[in-house]
Amino acid sequence: MSAALDASGCDRLPRQTLSFSLPQRWVLRAGLLLGGLGLAFPSTANETLLVGVYHNPPKLFVDEQGQMRGILGELLEAIARQEQWTLESIACEFQHCLDLLEHGDIDLVPDVAWSEERAGYLAFHNEPIMHTWSQLYQHEGQGVEAILDLEQKRVAVVNGSIQQDYLKAVTERFNVEVAWQTVDSYAEGFQAVAMGDADLAVSEHLFGDWRAHHYGLYETPVIFQSIRLFYAGSPTLSKTVLEQIDDVLRRWKQDPGSEYFKTLRIWQAEPTSTDGIPAWVWWCLGLLVAFSLLALGCALWLRRRMAFNRAQLNANEKVLATILDSVDACIYIKTPSLHYQYVNRRVSELFGLPVEQILGKRDDAFFDSETAKEIALTDRSVLESGKKITIEESNVLQGKHDVRTFLTIKMPLLLFPGQPASLCGISTELTDYLEMQSRSNHLAFYDALTGLPNRRLLMESLTWEIEQENTARPYSALLVIDLDNFHRVNDIQGHECGDQLLINVAKHLHQHLPEGAVLARFSGDEFVALLAKLGEHKADAALSAERAARQLLDAVSQLRTDHSLPVSASIGIALFDGADHSMNSVLQQADLALQQAKTAGGNTLRFFNLEMQTRLIERANLEADLHYALARNELALHYQRQVDHQGVTVGVEALLRWNHPQRGWVPPSTFIPLAEENGLILPIGYWVLQSACEQLAAWSNQAAYRALTISVNVSSVQFQQPEFVRNLEGLLAQTQAPPGRLVLEVTESLLMHEPTRVRNTMLKLRAQGIRFAIDDFGTGYSSLSYLKRLPLDELKIDQSFVRELLMDRADAAIVDTIILLAVSLGLTVVAEGVEKKEQLDWLKGHGCYRYQGYLFGRPMPIEKLFE
């Protein structure tokens, strides 16, 4: 067999191109069809089979003459000779071979691992050709014995292979940092390790056994992914062919001298043991016979030689024992009668006995009876079959109750020619790994603080409940439970007390829930309960859900914190039957109901209803449209006149309006609070100030309007921005508007929030000449001692007082007091909402000389203001 050496220095067998063109395949296919019709050939003998061959030595490849080679290729050739088949090989890449096989363009592909997925579209025979697995290879002395030893190692792995996916998943699970180096073939990976570009290489063990020693590499104890290999057949292939393959394989496997074992021995190159007697021994014996007079001298010399060999053997045994004792796995040898013949340090530690008390005994001296029987059964099976196996064992030691799990490799070991084989075993304990996996699973699905199911597990339970296909479709309920003002507990008593409260709440909620309910901690102080199958009638289900919710509210209200702070909760409830619901919609409905319970003051429950959802959708749509209102020029400024007691216009107030293309004019009371919540008030407020400044600049060049002021309402969100002063100064400089004609209207609540910061901002703007007015005075809470320290110019009486002052003495007294207060502070009083002449006369008589309202004109665009 010839071999070519590629540029990387790796041994690579030459690949062949496709043996047959497409028309040739159809000719062969037509021949097979005629044979199937009984026109030319018998059903199986003289069968012509198209075989897809991909490059995967030593198991399968095509040589320079286009013939199948390798273990599985030569076995198939041997089967074909025996069954009188004619094989035609077609070289192809692995995936392409499978595609051709699936579509019936070829008949067989050797070296295909069985899987449930492939069995769905390919045909397989029953008797596996051979078993294989993957393994890591390294230079001698690297010391990699387990997955954890791969930390910071450079590992060469074939790109896109199943080995790469498996090892990445395992190392990530153990948080082992590995530098992956992708290669195109096993040979390239071995070459990378040989050249020092990688520390280890991943290979299928047959290729490793065949080529690893050429690169000076040795196998590690890290073994994974055991698979069975078959000849995969086309779905259209006659079952008789696969049955004949099974029949031949079974007969060959029973005969050690068959083609099957001959081929394996050739390709696996198993070394034969040669224990010849050294020549010098025969010379010595001849000398002893020939020279009997020198017998005593020779005997003394041989004694010394034997002593030296014995010492060297003992030294080698100590070195080997040191190596085996350092391996983190149980290594042992058992006699054919299954008595321990050798154990390493790890076995001694497992049994808690010195080596001397282990040797010569069987497993029933160390394990419980069931474990010992299972181990003995496995050991005898290995010795009888003569095959190496890899299994997972669960063992229980005598006097113990905990189950310990091991990944075990067992194989026959021939210590002396002509004697029965002993058994060698290597067992790596997986107990800690499995426990870690169990803990990881618990952390993935359960809350670490309360031990309740977490959000992920609840979502899976809710999804399962919704997707149940029951004809009756009973109603279920989802309860979202949120503690009221929980942040106060953390703020006052600390997070440790808050955590303890959450633990107590979880305990009480679980105790008071009906049997079968699922309780989960969703997030923070929010819990969710799933009550399944409450009834087929919605009213009955709602009654059951309400009864359970009230029990939960009572249970929470009975709790107290360490400082006797009262505890309460709010609950939102959503009913669903799975017919027209999704997991997300049910959660959304329960959250909406919870918000309604919170809005109602807490310590109560609310059911979801469609009106609630309609309001939410309407609000969401309005908010979405508001995002584009400014860009689409849907916003406008209308101006309302302010007059003095002689009816002369002294200024205007700029009022924001929104003309929606579908909704028409949207009330400011609807969209301005929404803009303040989502932050849109900042760009909108800037546009209002810019428009007002541009109008003041235009009026400054017109004598008739030069003295007019423009009042602009400033949102508290806008006023508290750090760049508010800088932005307003920039607008005045840009538009050249007179600052003394700009009046900023602020509310009482703004003035009382961070008063020192607000005062400093007002003083900076007053230094520019800007004037200030308190809007809607009397509706908020103000400190008079603080008001006199602010640079104010006007007080605007809220229209709610003006509207009723002629009929309500209390309103009249409030207005009169505000006027007297403004006069005492030296401020101008502006009355809003003046609609009747009687209101105007009363205000004039009580000292108010500036007015605004429908009596003098409605808000309108600037071009119609003075018509």
Protein Blocks (a to p, Z undefined) as FASTA:
>chain_A
ZZdddfkopacddddddfbdfklmmmmmmmmmmmmnopmbcfknopacddddddddfkbc
cdfkopaedjklmmmmmmmmmnopacddddddfklmmmmmmnopambdghiacdfklmmm
pccdfbdfbdcdddddddehklpabfklmgoiacdddehiaklmmmmmmmmmnopacddd
ddfbfklmmmmmmnopafbdcddfklmmmmmmmnopacdfbdghiadddddddfkbcfkl
mmmmmmmmmmmmmpmkbmklmmmmmmnopacddddddfklmmmmmmmmmmmmlmmmmmmm
mmmmmmmmmmmmmmmmmmmmmmmmmpccddddddfkopafbdcfklmmmnopafklmgop
afklmmcfklmmmmmmmmmmmmmnopacddddddddehiabdcddddddddddfbghiac
ddddddddfklmmmmmmmmmmmmmpcfklopacfklmmmmmmmmmmpccfklpadddddd
ddehklmmmmmnojklmmmmmmmmmmmmmmmpcehiacddfbhjbccdddehkbjbfklm
mmmmmmmmmmmmmmmmmpccfkopacdddddddddehlmgcfklmmmmmmmmmmmmmmnn
gjiacdddfklmmmmmmmmmmmmmmmmmmmnopaccdddddddfkopafbdcdddddddf
klopadfklmmmmmmmnopmmmmmmmmmmmmmmmmmmmmmpmklmmpccdddddfklmmp
mklmmmmmmmmmmnopafklpccdddfklmmgokllmmmmmmmmmmnopacddehihjac
cdfklmmmpccfbdcddfklmmmmmmmmklmmmmmmmmmmmmmnopacddehiabfklmm
mmmmnopabdcdjklopcddfklmmZZ
